[in-house]
Amino acid sequence: MVECRAVSVRDRVPASSFFCSNIRVAGAGVVCSQVAVSANTNTHNGIKTLCSAEDLSTKKCVPCNAKDLRPMSEEAANQLMWQVTGWDLLNDGGTLKLHRSWKVKTFSKGLEFFQEVANVAEAEGHHPDLHLVGWNNVIIDIWTHSVGGLTENDFILAAKINGLDVQHLLSKKTAKSAQSSA
């Protein structure tokens, strides 16, 4: 089943989102009878729709145009959090960010971890903040700097980072807990 939700035109909806066709607006709800992939969102009676049936790790980040894009609300971000297991939603002085940390075996393994993330970030054209704190604490914060908050691109990047094979870089305790939660 495809879950669709209605958002006001003032809410930001990424250009690469699913759209629902054959939409019927009934009160505050939106009913979708067909779903397709499009570079555009669908608008019906001033309401944009965002359908979240596609696995974020299979999507591609789209270029951000701060003029047309606004950060998503905390409510919208919370609806996507289930797709980025292990990440936390962080409110940093009013700016929503995705935040996650890992413990790596050594300082050098932390740098290798960053290189794996950098490869994904470059391929997506979307770049996180990377921190190596102490000698083995890897911390990543993701948000769309140009809009000062979260967009779908941030969740796509987080999902792709989750898909990286980095178990060999993590401390044994971290690697075991990551395997048991997968």
Secondary structure per residue as TSV (DSSP state, phi and psi in degrees):
chain	resnum	aa	ss	phi	psi
A	1	M	-	360.0	137.3
A	2	V	-	-93.2	128.9
A	3	E	-	-96.8	125.6
A	4	C	E	-120.1	149.8
A	5	R	E	-137.9	150.5
A	6	A	E	-92.7	139.6
A	7	V	E	-132.5	152.4
A	8	S	E	-72.7	160.9
A	9	V	T	-60.8	-26.3
A	10	R	T	-70.7	-24.1
A	11	D	S	-74.2	148.5
A	12	R	-	-85.3	131.4
A	13	V	-	-128.0	124.6
A	14	P	-	-59.8	146.9
A	15	A	T	-64.9	-24.7
A	16	S	T	-94.8	10.2
A	17	S	S	-68.8	160.9
A	18	F	E	-61.8	153.9
A	19	F	E	-127.0	156.9
A	20	C	E	-105.7	132.2
A	21	S	E	-103.4	167.6
A	22	N	S	53.6	51.9
A	23	I	-	-84.3	137.8
A	24	R	E	-123.0	123.5
A	25	V	E	-95.0	123.2
A	26	A	E	-127.1	101.6
A	27	G	T	65.3	-126.4
A	28	A	T	-91.8	-5.4
A	29	G	E	-93.7	160.3
A	30	V	E	-126.3	133.0
A	31	V	E	-113.9	129.6
A	32	C	-	-112.6	134.6
A	33	S	S	-109.9	-14.8
A	34	Q	E	-143.4	152.7
A	35	V	E	-132.6	141.8
A	36	A	E	-145.9	164.7
A	37	V	E	-94.8	136.5
A	38	S	-	-148.1	158.4
A	39	A	S	-81.3	-6.3
A	40	N	S	-121.0	159.0
A	41	T	-	-93.8	158.0
A	42	N	-	-95.9	138.3
A	43	T	E	-121.7	133.2
A	44	H	E	-138.0	120.7
A	45	N	T	52.0	43.0
A	46	G	T	77.1	10.7
A	47	I	E	-117.8	126.8
A	48	K	E	-91.7	147.7
A	49	T	E	-113.7	147.2
A	50	L	E	-129.8	115.3
A	51	C	E	-104.9	134.6
A	52	S	-	-118.4	46.0
A	53	A	-	-89.1	-21.7
A	54	E	S	-81.9	139.4
A	55	D	-	-62.6	123.3
A	56	L	G	-59.4	-31.3
A	57	S	G	-68.7	-13.6
A	58	T	G	-95.8	-7.4
A	59	K	S	-86.1	166.8
A	60	K	-	-117.6	137.4
A	61	C	-	-64.5	143.4
A	62	V	-	-110.2	151.8
A	63	P	-	-58.0	140.1
A	64	C	-	-94.3	129.2
A	65	N	-	-115.4	102.8
A	66	A	T	-59.5	-23.4
A	67	K	T	-66.4	-37.3
A	68	D	T	-102.9	-5.8
A	69	L	-	-119.5	136.2
A	70	R	-	-123.7	156.0
A	71	P	-	-66.6	148.5
A	72	M	-	-75.3	157.7
A	73	S	-	-73.6	164.2
A	74	E	H	-62.9	-36.2
A	75	E	H	-62.6	-45.3
A	76	A	H	-64.1	-41.1
A	77	A	H	-62.9	-42.5
A	78	N	H	-61.5	-29.8
A	79	Q	H	-72.0	-18.6
A	80	L	H	-99.6	-10.5
A	81	M	G	-59.8	-30.8
A	82	W	G	-63.8	-19.9
A	83	Q	G	-87.9	-5.3
A	84	V	S	-128.7	67.7
A	85	T	T	-53.6	135.9
A	86	G	T	93.6	-15.3
A	87	W	-	-90.9	148.7
A	88	D	E	-111.8	149.2
A	89	L	E	-90.5	119.9
A	90	L	E	-114.9	130.7
A	91	N	E	-103.0	105.0
A	92	D	E	-105.3	88.8
A	93	G	T	62.7	35.9
A	94	G	T	93.9	-6.2
A	95	T	E	-102.2	118.8
A	96	L	E	-77.8	136.5
A	97	K	E	-139.8	155.0
A	98	L	E	-92.3	136.8
A	99	H	E	-136.8	134.6
A	100	R	E	-151.4	150.1
A	101	S	E	-133.6	154.0
A	102	W	E	-137.9	154.6
A	103	K	E	-106.8	127.4
A	104	V	B	-105.5	165.0
A	105	K	S	-65.5	-43.5
A	106	T	S	-145.0	169.2
A	107	F	H	-57.3	-45.1
A	108	S	H	-62.6	-36.9
A	109	K	H	-65.6	-32.6
A	110	G	H	-63.1	-41.3
A	111	L	H	-66.9	-37.4
A	112	E	H	-63.4	-41.3
A	113	F	H	-57.4	-47.5
A	114	F	H	-59.9	-37.5
A	115	Q	H	-65.3	-39.5
A	116	E	H	-61.5	-44.8
A	117	V	H	-65.4	-41.4
A	118	A	H	-60.7	-38.4
A	119	N	H	-61.3	-43.7
A	120	V	H	-67.1	-45.1
A	121	A	H	-60.5	-43.1
A	122	E	H	-64.0	-42.2
A	123	A	H	-63.2	-33.5
A	124	E	H	-89.6	-15.6
A	125	G	T	67.6	29.8
A	126	H	-	-141.0	124.4
A	127	H	-	-120.2	124.9
A	128	P	-	-84.5	168.8
A	129	D	E	-89.3	126.5
A	130	L	E	-112.5	134.2
A	131	H	E	-133.6	132.7
A	132	L	E	-114.3	102.6
A	133	V	E	-103.7	136.1
A	134	G	T	66.9	-145.4
A	135	W	T	-108.5	-11.3
A	136	N	T	-144.9	18.3
A	137	N	E	-106.3	107.2
A	138	V	E	-91.1	127.5
A	139	I	E	-128.2	133.3
A	140	I	E	-125.9	130.8
A	141	D	E	-117.7	132.6
A	142	I	E	-125.7	130.0
A	143	W	-	-162.6	163.8
A	144	T	B	-90.0	104.0
A	145	H	T	-58.1	-39.2
A	146	S	T	-66.1	-22.6
A	147	V	T	-111.7	-4.5
A	148	G	T	69.6	36.5
A	149	G	B	177.9	-161.3
A	150	L	-	-91.5	142.6
A	151	T	-	-130.7	173.7
A	152	E	H	-59.4	-32.2
A	153	N	H	-53.8	-37.7
A	154	D	H	-64.6	-40.1
A	155	F	H	-71.2	-36.2
A	156	I	H	-61.8	-48.0
A	157	L	H	-62.9	-43.1
A	158	A	H	-60.5	-41.8
A	159	A	H	-63.9	-38.9
A	160	K	H	-70.4	-36.4
A	161	I	H	-64.4	-40.5
A	162	N	H	-59.6	-29.4
A	163	G	T	-82.3	-5.6
A	164	L	S	-69.2	144.5
A	165	D	-	-88.3	90.5
A	166	V	-	-120.8	10.3
A	167	Q	G	-55.3	-36.9
A	168	H	G	-68.9	-13.4
A	169	L	G	-94.8	-19.1
A	170	L	B	-84.1	153.1
A	171	S	-	-62.1	155.5
A	172	K	H	-58.7	-41.9
A	173	K	H	-63.1	-44.5
A	174	T	H	-66.1	-42.8
A	175	A	H	-62.7	-40.5
A	176	K	H	-65.8	-43.7
A	177	S	H	-68.3	-32.5
A	178	A	H	-68.3	-37.6
A	179	Q	H	-69.1	-38.7
A	180	S	H	-72.3	-25.5
A	181	S	H	-87.5	-9.7
A	182	A	-	-81.5	360.0
